[in-house]
């Protein structure tokens, strides 16, 4: 049988990608235009630019982060959201029409725009809680929420990877090709962020163009596959075969809304996994026991020998979820001949003795936390007659910032920050009027929900989050200016995903570990011992380089940085 012209056109080899110059021009041009604006106005956020023309789930994650980073009234937020929905739907419709295979009739413009609007609205509703979580990571930057957000975002994006290119997407599951292109885009956008950070700032524009070229190819392949599956010959007509990435295998049309059901299943799995993490990790959460008095590691006895050691006494400030006093005394064993006392989040009694505390006691405002650390430092100083060294982990580092900002004359000699919260409070959820906008309200709702799944209760860390949002950046900047105190920061490699994308300061050591585990990490404790003994601390140059690359790559999926981090890079 003789082939018709239309049948020849739809063969994959005949519909050439490079012939779609309009698709390539729009995809690359819009990405480069955003990159140019960011280079001029907000260079720290330039890693987000290539995502503006990505497939819908990734592009909407890009849009919402920009929307949530604006601090406006509810009315302004609503207007911006309406504009976002219309602009994203129009851009996606244009990309689909430009990617449509030659020889096949394009869908009507209004129908395509309506389909794109529905997909955009649905994706916004599903992805917005994850953007709130990303916003929370920007307020208190540490890796565990980021590691929860990123896989959750991809799991929600996968059932939507084919959405927006055909009206029947909601009755089909994505083909392997659609999933492959979404993951390929994710990898390319992550790599582009890492490369951009290593090159001069202006390199963001051509790099956004290269990533836009990959975005155009993804739109071309997915749109072509969808167009051929519902082509002019009908769903049951023969289709050309192709390899995995061109996704020519026709999707199964289900009699039920397959894509929404898949999304519901994904959300159920995410909730179950969240609960499971807290259940399996519950062994690290305890109640108040014993008394957090001082230990002399040389003898293992408490109390009366406080002044026997010739070393400075050390105050250990554990992080959120810690308790006293049933935890491993690894720091005591590492600092032989040194008085080590655990800080109490509940404060001290009338006799100046620290009180035992449970896991929920750490949800404090920073001002109160800093004051309590300062009070215990003074008490330990008066008992020993020596300056006090401090070892703080995670939330404890925020308390140290507050202490040094509010009590600059406190008798502290050296500070080691383990799993430090670097550059806290870089974004905020308070508008100019002081009232909370949707960002803060949604973040509080997310804290309430996740807190209900955890042992900490529905309040979670809401007080701490609100306080860091208000004063965290100011306290961190003030602490960095304190020249009386020697600082060593020991950062677990996992936390690199929340670090600013810039060279690490000289007083930073990176160790292969997860956040909040360094009080029991042998490498970290050796560094602590050497630092307090005024010996050179051995660093791992390969770990530092790896951390800087990870920070740059992860910047593609964090909140946009409108201003330099505080403290600034290199301080």
C-alpha positions as CSV (number, residue, x, y, z in Angstrom):
1,X,0.0,0.0,0.0
2,X,1.3,3.5,-0.9
3,X,1.9,5.8,2.2
4,X,0.1,9.1,2.3
5,X,2.0,12.3,3.0
6,X,0.6,12.5,6.6
7,X,1.7,8.9,7.3
8,X,5.2,9.7,6.1
9,X,5.4,12.8,8.3
10,X,4.6,11.1,11.6
11,X,7.3,8.6,11.3
12,X,9.8,9.5,14.0
13,X,12.8,9.9,11.7
14,X,10.9,12.4,9.5
15,X,9.6,14.8,12.1
16,X,13.0,16.2,13.1
17,X,13.4,18.0,16.4
18,X,15.7,20.7,14.9
19,X,13.0,21.6,12.5
20,X,10.9,22.9,15.4
21,X,12.9,26.1,15.6
22,X,10.0,27.9,17.3
23,X,9.9,25.5,20.2
24,X,13.7,25.7,20.6
25,X,13.7,29.5,20.4
26,X,10.9,29.9,23.0
27,X,12.3,27.3,25.4
28,X,15.9,28.6,25.3
29,X,14.9,32.3,25.0
30,X,12.6,32.4,28.0
31,X,15.1,30.6,30.2
32,X,17.9,32.9,29.1
33,X,15.8,36.0,29.6
34,X,15.0,34.9,33.2
35,X,18.7,34.1,33.8
36,X,19.7,37.6,32.5
37,X,17.2,39.3,34.9
38,X,18.5,37.2,37.8
39,X,22.2,38.0,37.0
40,X,21.3,41.7,37.2
41,X,18.9,41.6,40.1
42,X,19.4,38.5,42.2
43,X,22.5,36.5,41.2
44,X,22.2,34.1,44.1
45,X,19.0,32.7,42.6
46,X,20.3,32.3,39.0
47,X,20.2,28.5,39.4
48,X,16.4,28.5,39.1
49,X,16.3,30.1,35.7
50,X,16.5,27.0,33.4
51,X,13.4,25.5,35.1
52,X,11.1,28.1,33.7
53,X,10.5,26.1,30.5
54,X,10.8,22.6,32.0
55,X,8.0,20.1,32.0
56,X,4.9,21.2,34.0
57,X,5.6,19.7,37.4
58,X,9.2,21.0,37.6
59,X,8.2,24.4,36.1
60,X,5.4,24.8,38.6
61,X,7.7,24.0,41.5
62,X,9.9,26.8,40.1
63,X,6.9,29.2,39.9
64,X,5.6,28.6,43.3
65,X,9.0,29.1,45.0
66,X,9.1,32.5,43.4
67,X,5.6,33.2,44.5
68,X,6.1,32.0,48.1
69,X,9.3,34.1,48.4
70,X,7.4,37.3,47.9
71,X,6.1,39.0,51.1
72,X,2.9,40.7,50.3
73,X,-0.7,40.9,51.6
74,X,-3.3,38.2,50.9
75,X,-4.8,40.3,48.2
76,X,-1.4,40.8,46.4
77,X,-0.6,37.1,46.8
78,X,-4.0,36.2,45.3
79,X,-3.4,38.5,42.3
80,X,0.1,37.1,41.8
81,X,-1.2,33.5,42.0
82,X,-3.9,34.3,39.3
83,X,-1.2,35.8,37.1
84,X,1.0,32.8,37.6
85,X,-1.8,30.3,36.6
86,X,-2.5,32.3,33.4
87,X,1.1,32.8,32.5
88,X,2.1,29.2,33.1
89,X,-0.9,27.8,31.2
90,X,-0.2,30.1,28.3
91,X,3.5,29.2,28.1
92,X,2.8,25.5,28.4
93,X,0.1,25.8,25.7
94,X,2.6,27.6,23.4
95,X,5.3,24.9,24.0
96,X,2.8,22.1,23.2
97,X,1.6,23.7,20.0
98,X,5.2,24.4,18.9
99,X,6.2,20.8,19.7
100,X,3.2,19.3,17.9
101,X,4.3,16.9,15.1
102,X,4.1,18.2,11.5
103,X,1.2,16.7,9.6
104,X,-1.1,16.1,12.6
105,X,-3.9,18.5,13.4
106,X,-3.2,20.6,16.6
107,X,-5.9,20.7,19.2
108,X,-8.1,23.8,19.3
109,X,-6.3,26.7,21.1
110,X,-9.0,27.2,23.7
111,X,-9.2,23.5,24.5
112,X,-5.4,23.3,24.9
113,X,-5.4,26.3,27.1
114,X,-8.2,24.9,29.3
115,X,-6.3,21.6,29.7
116,X,-3.1,23.4,30.6
117,X,-4.9,25.6,33.1
118,X,-6.4,22.5,34.8
119,X,-3.0,20.8,35.0
120,X,-1.4,23.9,36.4
121,X,-4.1,24.4,39.0
122,X,-3.9,20.7,40.1
123,X,-0.1,20.7,40.3
124,X,-0.1,23.9,42.3
125,X,-2.4,22.4,44.9
126,X,-0.3,19.2,45.2
127,X,3.1,20.8,45.1
128,X,2.4,23.8,47.4
129,X,2.9,21.9,50.7
130,X,6.3,20.9,49.5
131,X,7.1,24.5,48.6
132,X,6.1,25.4,52.2
133,X,8.5,22.7,53.4
134,X,11.2,24.2,51.2
135,X,10.4,27.6,52.7
136,X,10.8,26.1,56.1
137,X,14.2,24.7,55.1
138,X,15.2,28.3,54.1
139,X,14.3,29.5,57.6
140,X,16.1,26.7,59.5
141,X,18.5,25.2,56.9
142,X,19.3,21.6,57.7
143,X,19.2,18.5,55.5
144,X,16.5,16.2,56.8
145,X,13.5,18.2,55.6
146,X,15.3,18.8,52.3
147,X,15.8,15.1,51.8
148,X,12.2,14.5,52.6
149,X,11.0,17.3,50.2
150,X,13.0,16.3,47.1
151,X,11.9,12.7,46.7
152,X,8.3,13.7,47.6
153,X,8.4,16.4,44.9
154,X,9.6,13.8,42.3
155,X,7.1,11.2,43.4
156,X,4.2,13.7,42.9
157,X,5.7,14.9,39.6
158,X,6.0,11.5,38.0
159,X,2.2,10.8,37.6
160,X,2.0,14.3,36.1
161,X,5.0,13.9,33.8
162,X,2.7,13.5,30.8
163,X,0.1,16.0,31.9
164,X,-0.7,19.0,29.8
165,X,0.2,17.5,26.4
166,X,-3.1,15.7,25.8
167,X,-6.7,15.9,27.1
168,X,-6.7,12.2,28.1
169,X,-3.7,12.4,30.5
170,X,-5.9,12.0,33.5
171,X,-7.1,8.6,32.2
172,X,-3.6,7.3,31.5
173,X,-0.5,6.6,33.5
174,X,2.8,8.1,32.2
175,X,4.8,5.9,29.8
176,X,8.4,5.0,30.6
177,X,9.5,7.6,28.2
178,X,7.6,10.4,30.0
179,X,9.1,9.3,33.3
180,X,12.5,9.1,31.7
181,X,12.4,12.6,30.3
182,X,11.2,14.1,33.6
183,X,14.1,12.4,35.5
184,X,16.5,13.5,32.7
185,X,15.4,17.1,33.0
186,X,15.8,16.9,36.8
187,X,19.4,15.6,36.4
188,X,20.2,18.3,33.7
189,X,18.8,21.1,35.8
190,X,20.7,20.0,38.9
191,X,23.9,19.7,36.9
192,X,23.4,23.1,35.3
193,X,23.1,24.7,38.8
194,X,26.4,23.1,39.9
195,X,28.2,24.2,36.7
196,X,26.8,27.7,36.9
197,X,28.0,28.2,40.5
198,X,31.6,27.2,39.4
199,X,31.7,29.7,36.5
200,X,31.4,33.5,36.4
201,X,28.0,34.9,37.2
202,X,27.3,35.8,33.6
203,X,27.7,32.2,32.5
204,X,24.2,31.6,33.9
205,X,22.7,33.0,30.6
206,X,24.3,30.6,28.2
207,X,23.9,27.7,30.7
208,X,20.2,28.5,30.9
209,X,20.1,28.3,27.1
210,X,21.6,24.9,27.0
211,X,19.2,23.6,29.7
212,X,16.4,25.2,27.7
213,X,17.5,23.2,24.7
214,X,17.0,20.0,26.7
215,X,13.7,21.2,27.9
216,X,12.6,21.7,24.3
217,X,13.6,18.2,23.4
218,X,11.6,16.8,26.4
219,X,8.5,18.8,25.2
220,X,9.1,17.6,21.6
221,X,9.3,13.9,22.6
222,X,6.3,13.9,25.0
223,X,4.1,16.0,22.8
224,X,4.9,13.8,19.8
225,X,4.1,10.6,21.7
226,X,0.8,12.0,22.9
227,X,-0.1,13.4,19.5
228,X,0.6,10.1,17.8
229,X,-1.4,8.1,20.4
230,X,-4.5,10.2,19.7
231,X,-3.7,11.0,16.1
232,X,-6.0,11.5,13.2
233,X,-6.2,7.7,12.7
234,X,-7.7,7.2,16.2
235,X,-6.5,5.4,19.3
236,X,-6.7,1.9,17.8
237,X,-4.7,2.6,14.7
238,X,-1.2,1.2,14.2
239,X,1.6,3.4,15.7
240,X,5.2,3.6,14.7
241,X,7.6,1.9,17.0
242,X,10.5,3.7,18.7
243,X,13.1,3.4,21.4
244,X,12.5,4.1,25.1
245,X,13.2,7.8,25.1
246,X,10.7,8.6,22.3
247,X,8.0,6.9,24.3
248,X,6.0,5.7,21.2
249,X,4.4,2.9,23.1
250,X,0.7,3.9,23.4
251,X,-0.6,4.5,26.9
252,X,-3.4,2.5,28.3
253,X,-6.7,4.4,28.5
254,X,-8.2,3.4,31.8
255,X,-12.0,3.7,32.5
256,X,-11.1,5.5,35.8
257,X,-9.1,8.6,36.5
258,X,-5.7,6.7,36.6
259,X,-3.4,9.7,37.1
260,X,-5.4,11.2,40.0
261,X,-5.6,7.8,41.7
262,X,-1.8,7.4,41.3
263,X,-1.3,10.8,42.9
264,X,-3.6,9.8,45.8
265,X,-1.6,6.6,46.2
266,X,1.7,8.6,46.3
267,X,0.3,11.0,48.9
268,X,-0.8,8.0,51.1
269,X,2.6,6.4,50.8
270,X,4.3,9.7,51.7
271,X,2.2,10.1,54.9
272,X,2.8,6.4,55.8
273,X,6.6,6.8,55.3
274,X,6.6,10.0,57.4
275,X,5.0,8.1,60.3
276,X,7.3,5.2,59.8
277,X,10.4,7.4,60.1
278,X,9.3,8.7,63.4
279,X,8.4,5.2,64.7
280,X,11.7,3.7,63.6
281,X,13.6,6.7,64.9
282,X,11.7,6.8,68.2
283,X,14.6,5.1,70.1
284,X,16.4,8.5,70.0
285,X,13.7,10.4,71.8
286,X,13.4,10.2,75.6
287,X,12.0,11.8,78.7
288,X,13.6,13.8,81.4
289,X,15.8,11.6,83.6
290,X,18.6,12.2,86.1
291,X,20.3,15.5,86.6
292,X,22.5,17.3,84.0
293,X,25.4,18.1,86.4
294,X,29.0,18.1,85.4
295,X,31.1,15.0,84.6
296,X,34.9,14.9,85.0
297,X,35.9,12.5,82.2
298,X,39.2,11.5,83.9
299,X,37.4,9.9,86.9
300,X,33.9,9.4,85.7
301,X,32.6,11.0,88.9
302,X,30.2,13.8,89.2
303,X,30.0,17.1,91.0
304,X,32.7,17.9,93.5
305,X,35.7,17.8,91.2
306,X,34.6,20.7,89.1
307,X,37.8,22.7,89.6
308,X,40.2,19.8,89.5
309,X,40.7,19.9,85.7
310,X,43.3,22.2,84.2
311,X,41.2,22.4,81.0
312,X,38.5,24.9,80.4
313,X,35.1,23.4,81.3
314,X,32.9,22.5,78.4
315,X,29.2,23.1,78.1
316,X,27.5,20.7,75.7
317,X,24.3,22.0,74.1
318,X,22.4,19.2,72.3
319,X,19.9,19.8,69.6
320,X,16.1,19.5,69.1
321,X,14.6,16.3,70.4
322,X,17.4,15.7,72.9
323,X,16.8,14.9,76.6
324,X,18.8,14.6,79.8
325,X,20.3,12.4,81.0
326,X,20.1,9.0,79.4
327,X,22.2,9.7,76.3
328,X,25.6,8.5,75.3
329,X,28.4,10.5,76.9
330,X,30.7,10.3,73.9
331,X,31.9,13.9,74.4
332,X,32.8,13.2,78.0
333,X,34.9,10.2,76.9
334,X,36.6,12.2,74.1
335,X,37.6,15.2,76.3
336,X,39.7,13.4,78.9
337,X,40.5,15.4,82.0
338,X,37.8,18.0,81.1
339,X,34.7,19.0,83.0
340,X,31.7,18.5,80.7
341,X,28.3,19.7,81.6
342,X,25.1,19.2,79.6
343,X,23.0,22.3,79.0
344,X,19.4,22.1,80.1
345,X,16.7,23.6,77.9
346,X,14.5,24.0,81.0
347,X,17.0,26.2,82.7
348,X,18.4,26.0,86.3
349,X,16.8,25.7,89.7
350,X,17.3,28.2,92.5
351,X,20.6,26.6,93.5
352,X,22.0,27.1,90.0
353,X,21.7,23.4,89.1
354,X,20.5,22.5,85.5
355,X,17.1,20.8,85.4
356,X,16.4,17.5,83.6
357,X,14.4,18.0,80.5
358,X,12.4,16.0,77.9
359,X,12.4,16.0,74.1
360,X,9.7,18.7,73.8
361,X,11.6,21.2,75.9
362,X,13.6,22.5,73.0
363,X,10.8,24.4,71.3
364,X,11.9,27.8,72.6
365,X,12.2,31.3,71.2
366,X,15.8,32.1,70.5
367,X,15.9,35.0,72.9
368,X,15.0,32.8,75.8
369,X,17.3,30.0,74.6
370,X,20.3,32.4,74.3
371,X,19.6,33.8,77.8
372,X,19.5,30.3,79.3
373,X,22.7,29.2,77.7
374,X,24.4,32.4,78.9
375,X,23.1,31.9,82.5
376,X,24.5,28.3,82.6
377,X,27.8,29.5,81.1
378,X,28.1,32.1,83.9
379,X,27.2,29.5,86.5
380,X,29.9,27.1,85.2
381,X,32.4,29.9,85.0
382,X,31.8,30.9,88.6
383,X,32.1,27.3,89.9
384,X,35.4,26.6,88.0
385,X,37.0,30.0,87.8
386,X,37.8,29.4,84.2
387,X,36.4,30.6,80.8
388,X,34.0,28.1,79.3
389,X,34.2,26.3,76.0
390,X,31.0,25.4,74.2
391,X,30.1,22.4,72.0
392,X,26.7,23.0,70.4
393,X,24.8,20.8,67.9
394,X,21.9,21.7,65.5
395,X,19.4,23.8,67.4
396,X,22.0,24.4,70.0
397,X,24.0,26.4,67.4
398,X,21.1,28.8,67.0
399,X,21.1,29.3,70.8
400,X,24.9,30.1,70.7
401,X,24.2,32.7,68.1
402,X,21.5,34.2,70.3
403,X,23.8,34.1,73.4
404,X,26.7,35.9,71.7
405,X,24.4,38.4,70.1
406,X,22.5,39.3,73.4
407,X,25.4,38.7,75.8
408,X,28.6,39.6,74.0
409,X,30.6,39.7,77.2
410,X,29.8,36.1,78.3
411,X,33.0,34.2,79.5
412,X,33.3,31.9,76.5
413,X,36.7,31.1,75.0
414,X,36.0,28.7,72.1
415,X,33.0,27.4,70.4
416,X,32.5,24.3,68.3
417,X,29.4,24.2,66.2
418,X,28.3,20.6,65.2
419,X,25.8,20.3,62.4
420,X,25.5,24.1,62.5
421,X,22.4,25.9,61.2
422,X,24.2,28.0,58.6
423,X,22.6,31.3,57.4
424,X,19.3,30.9,59.3
425,X,16.3,33.1,58.6
426,X,17.2,34.1,55.1
427,X,13.5,34.3,54.1
428,X,10.5,35.2,56.2
429,X,6.8,34.8,56.2
430,X,5.9,38.2,57.5
431,X,4.7,41.0,55.2
432,X,5.3,44.7,55.6
433,X,2.2,45.0,57.8
434,X,3.5,42.3,60.2
435,X,0.6,39.9,59.4
436,X,1.2,36.4,58.2
437,X,0.5,35.6,54.6
438,X,-0.3,32.3,53.0
439,X,3.3,31.1,53.2
440,X,3.4,31.3,57.0
441,X,-0.1,29.9,57.4
442,X,0.6,26.9,55.2
443,X,3.9,26.3,56.9
444,X,2.2,26.3,60.3
445,X,-0.4,23.9,59.0
446,X,2.3,21.6,57.7
447,X,4.1,21.7,61.1
448,X,0.9,20.9,62.8
449,X,0.2,17.9,60.5
450,X,3.8,16.5,60.6
451,X,3.9,17.2,64.3
452,X,0.8,15.0,64.8
453,X,2.7,12.1,63.2
454,X,5.7,12.6,65.4
455,X,6.3,12.2,69.2
456,X,6.6,16.0,69.6
457,X,2.9,16.7,69.2
458,X,1.0,19.0,66.8
459,X,2.9,22.1,68.0
460,X,6.1,20.6,66.7
461,X,8.8,23.3,66.5
462,X,6.5,26.2,65.8
463,X,7.8,28.5,68.5
464,X,11.4,27.9,67.3
465,X,10.5,28.4,63.6
466,X,8.7,31.7,64.4
467,X,11.6,33.0,66.4
468,X,14.2,32.1,63.8
469,X,12.0,33.7,61.2
470,X,12.1,36.9,63.2
471,X,15.6,37.2,64.6
472,X,17.7,34.2,63.4
473,X,19.6,36.1,60.6
474,X,20.3,39.0,62.9
475,X,21.6,36.9,65.7
476,X,23.8,34.8,63.3
477,X,25.3,38.0,61.8
478,X,26.1,39.4,65.3
479,X,27.7,36.2,66.4
480,X,29.9,36.1,63.3
481,X,31.2,39.6,64.3
482,X,32.3,38.4,67.8
483,X,36.1,38.5,67.5
484,X,36.8,37.4,71.1
485,X,35.6,33.8,70.5
486,X,37.4,31.1,68.5
487,X,35.0,29.2,66.2
488,X,35.2,25.8,64.5
489,X,32.3,24.6,62.4
490,X,32.0,20.8,61.7
491,X,29.5,20.2,59.0
492,X,28.1,16.8,58.1
493,X,28.3,16.2,54.4
494,X,24.6,15.6,54.2
495,X,24.0,19.2,55.3
496,X,25.8,20.5,52.2
497,X,22.5,20.5,50.4
498,X,21.4,23.5,52.5
499,X,24.7,25.4,52.5
500,X,25.0,28.7,50.5
501,X,26.5,28.0,47.1
502,X,29.9,29.6,47.7
503,X,33.4,28.6,48.9
504,X,33.4,27.4,52.5
505,X,35.2,29.5,55.1
506,X,38.6,28.3,56.5
507,X,37.2,27.4,59.9
508,X,34.8,24.8,58.4
509,X,35.5,21.1,58.6
510,X,33.3,18.6,56.6
511,X,32.9,15.0,57.7
512,X,30.9,12.2,56.1
513,X,27.9,12.1,58.3
514,X,24.2,13.0,58.6
515,X,22.8,16.0,60.4
516,X,22.5,15.8,64.2
517,X,24.8,12.7,64.6
518,X,28.2,14.4,65.3
519,X,28.1,14.3,69.1
520,X,28.8,10.6,68.7
521,X,31.0,10.8,65.6
522,X,34.6,9.8,66.2
523,X,36.0,12.0,63.4
524,X,34.1,15.0,64.7
525,X,35.1,14.4,68.3
526,X,38.8,14.2,67.3
527,X,38.4,17.6,65.7
528,X,36.8,19.0,68.8
529,X,39.6,17.6,71.0
530,X,42.3,19.0,68.7
531,X,40.6,22.4,68.5
532,X,40.3,22.9,72.2
533,X,43.9,21.8,72.6
534,X,44.9,24.6,70.1
535,X,46.3,22.0,67.7
536,X,45.7,22.2,63.9
537,X,42.5,20.5,63.0
538,X,43.0,18.1,60.1
539,X,40.6,18.8,57.3
540,X,39.4,16.7,54.4
541,X,39.9,18.8,51.2
542,X,38.0,16.3,49.1
543,X,35.0,16.5,51.5
544,X,35.0,20.3,51.3
545,X,35.1,20.2,47.5
546,X,32.3,17.7,47.5
547,X,30.3,19.8,49.9
548,X,30.6,22.9,47.7
549,X,29.5,21.0,44.6
550,X,26.5,19.5,46.5
551,X,25.5,23.0,47.8
552,X,25.7,24.4,44.3
553,X,23.6,21.6,42.8
554,X,21.0,21.6,45.5
555,X,20.5,25.4,45.0
556,X,18.4,24.5,42.0
557,X,15.7,23.1,44.3
558,X,15.9,25.5,47.2
559,X,14.1,28.8,47.8
560,X,15.5,31.6,45.6
561,X,18.1,33.8,47.4
562,X,17.1,37.5,47.0
563,X,20.0,38.7,49.1
564,X,23.4,37.3,50.1
565,X,23.4,34.8,53.0
566,X,24.0,36.1,56.6
567,X,26.7,35.6,57.7
568,X,28.0,36.2,54.2
569,X,30.1,33.5,52.4
570,X,33.7,33.4,53.4
571,X,33.2,35.0,56.8
